[in-house]
Amino acid sequence: GLTMSVSKTFYQFLMTQRDPESYEPISEFANNAFYDQAFPKQSTDFDELSKYLELNGNYLPSMTIFDETWQKYLESNVH
């Protein structure tokens, strides 16, 4: 995969999307990931994260939500 210098991990970015009042899919993903003890918090690797979520992300109704969140994450890391 393409390694790039990232300022924060995907998990750190995801936590900025948390909103307990929101029913937006990304906010719900973030809220649920926060309670997921096993989430790969250090990962900045798309393949690792998508594999993890395919196996363990039963709180994620669709992998499309992860893909959309990943795009936002990449945009947030562009300086």
Number of C-alpha atoms within 10 A of each C-alpha: 6 6 7 10 9 14 13 15 16 23 20 16 19 22 15 10 18 19 15 12 8 12 10 13 17 19 20 20 23 24 19 16 22 16 9 14 8 10 16 17 16 11 15 22 15 15 11 11 20 16 11 14 19 12 9 13 20 10 13 19 11 13 13 11 15 20 13 12 21 19 11 14 20 14 10 13 15 9 6
